[in-house]
Amino acid sequence: MGCGWKRRSGEGRCVSGLRLSAFRSSCSATIGRYARATIVEDSILTKTPSAFYKPLAIGAPDPFRELPVTLERMIHFVPPHIEKMRAKVPDLIAKVDVVLGNLEDAIPADAKTDARRGFIQMAQDNDFGQTGLWTRVNCLNSPWFLDDLMEIVPAVGEKLDVIMLPKVEGPWDIHYLDQLLAQLEAKAGIKKPILIHAILETAEGVKNVEAIAAASPRMHGMSLGPADLAASRGMKTTRVGGGHPDYAVLADPTEGAARTAYQQDLWHYTVAKMVDACLSYGLKPFYGPFGDFSDTDACESQFRNAFLMGCLGAWSLHPTQIDIAKRVFSPDPGEVAFAKKILEAMPDGTGAVMIDGKMQDDATWKQAKVIVDLAKVVASKDADLAEVYGL
């Protein structure tokens, strides 16, 4: 009887019918135990649907079942330990969609406490209106994280919309912050849940991106953190976002002509993976920082790539990047006009029509709706664009 299985000794003797039966039974039992263990493990790690939206502390606010509709084209970073930068916040509120008090990278270790206190002062002194108020706290394993939460949430938790958490590596990081926020909200009597925004800046975080997205109803979205991610991956670049001239493909050789090199996008894979995870769970994806403030053309190109791939905004680290983000992450008026034509020609989103020589059907109707819906959100805050869009 030929069974195709040999012992490790290399002998050609086949397993007898009895032994083969025992072998199969043993394998089945092992697989069964593994499957049951996996099911048990998953049931421990995953909440039931009825429990997912329950507050994690008595007296904490109910989590949002859907994210609030807000415009977040640029998340503008402010170093709150510098008084002259805090003094600019009232003017910034009218110019940007989100003001973020940065407590982590770029803040010296001996200024961490001043940055935290400066953010609290900044939040207390200003009326942010429709402009979002965020903070990027220090990472979970730092000496400053716990003080960041313990001081900020009781002091300005009612004003704070989002906490940006750096170096998220898995759902366990979100679970910890989720529970801690619920306890602090309950103790301080905060009525609106503070959301969590994760930064993808380690290889493990990118690997676990879907589990991070599904970790909590507090999840707001994610941003790409290219500098730390490059270090985590062992990438050979010192740039903060953007491309690299050596990351390129060559055109096919042509006799008598130099071969043309075409620079590629280092971050295409990661951004696409992040966008898929976020949109699968109803979250918002963002491009992160672009570090070369002098190269506004490259900044705009990187932001536009992210916008076309599904990102809703990017970080602005310098005033020159505010207008770039505003321009890029607002849909083009021509695209909005054409999208409106599609929606008007197909009111119920079914069928097929020809518009300007191009066929439109159910799928392009969905694409058009994405553009028009975004234009409506932009128009609700920007009167000039509302007029241009005709909304």
ZIPE-V994540 format. One record per backbone hydrogen bond with DSSP energy under -1.0 kcal/mol. NH is the residue of the N-H (numbers start at 0). CO is the residue of the C=O. Records with the same first field share a line. If there is no record, write none. Layout:
BEGIN
NH: CO ; CO
END
This chain:
BEGIN
9: 6
19: 15
20: 16
21: 17
22: 18
23: 19
24: 20
25: 21
26: 22
27: 23
28: 24
29: 25
30: 26
31: 27
32: 28
33: 29
34: 30
35: 31
36: 32
37: 33
38: 34
39: 35
40: 36
41: 37
42: 38
43: 39
44: 40
45: 41
50: 47
51: 47
53: 50
59: 56
74: 313
75: 97
76: 315
77: 99
79: 77
81: 78
85: 81
86: 82
88: 85
91: 87
92: 88
94: 91
95: 91
97: 73
98: 131
99: 75
100: 133
101: 77
102: 135
106: 103
110: 107
111: 108
114: 110
115: 111
116: 112
117: 113
118: 114
119: 115
120: 116
121: 117
122: 118
123: 119
124: 120
130: 127
131: 96
133: 98
134: 161
135: 100
136: 163
141: 138
147: 143
148: 144
149: 145
150: 146
151: 147
152: 148
154: 150
155: 151
156: 152
158: 155
159: 155
160: 132
161: 132
162: 194
163: 134
164: 196
167: 198
172: 169
174: 170
175: 171
176: 172
177: 173
178: 174
179: 175
180: 176
181: 177
182: 178
183: 179
184: 180
185: 181
186: 182
187: 183
189: 184
194: 160
195: 217
196: 162
197: 220
198: 164
199: 222
205: 201
206: 202
207: 203
208: 205
211: 207
212: 208
213: 209
214: 211
218: 215
219: 195
221: 283
222: 197
223: 285
224: 199
228: 224
229: 225
230: 226
231: 227
232: 228
234: 229
236: 234
246: 243
247: 245
248: 261
250: 259
256: 253
261: 248
263: 246
267: 264
270: 266
271: 267
272: 268
273: 269
274: 270
275: 271
276: 272
277: 273
278: 274
279: 275
280: 276
282: 277
283: 219
285: 221
286: 312
290: 239
292: 290
294: 291
295: 293
298: 294
299: 295
300: 296
301: 297
302: 298
303: 299
304: 300
305: 301
306: 302
307: 303
308: 304
309: 306
310: 305
311: 284
313: 72
314: 287
315: 74
320: 317
321: 318
324: 320
325: 321
326: 322
327: 323
328: 324
335: 331
336: 332
337: 333
338: 334
339: 335
340: 336
341: 337
342: 338
343: 339
344: 340
345: 341
348: 345
352: 359
354: 357
357: 354
359: 352
364: 360
365: 361
366: 362
367: 363
368: 364
369: 365
370: 366
371: 367
372: 368
373: 369
374: 370
375: 371
376: 372
377: 373
378: 374
379: 375
380: 377
381: 377
385: 381
386: 382
387: 383
388: 384
390: 385
END
